[in-house]
Amino acid sequence: MVMLALIRLGDDAYGVPISEEIADQSGHDVALGSVYAALERLEDRVLVVSSIGDPTPERGGRAKKYFKLTGKGIEVVRDTQQTLTRMWKGLKALATEKI
């Protein structure tokens, strides 16, 4: 979900909007700490990269850490979507029942 939120938000998104996008799309609250933990793991796997922005007065001089997907990250999202689509096909229970 973090990677999909990054795609929706475009390059250079940071934690708060990512968390809000996931919450808006899923209908569930998302802890900011869990978003940053996921971003750290994704960065370790080179699926996202980060950069530090300029300090802003409204944040008390603190700089934001921005994230964007790498080419490898986009490839993983596409592969995952294709796999989920293949697995979804033919599941009668999901085709006829609301979950």
Summary of the structure (lengths in Angstrom):
residues: 99
radius of gyration: 16.2
end to end distance: 18.9
largest distance: 54.8
contacts: 240
relative contact order: 0.15
helix: 60%
strand: 11%
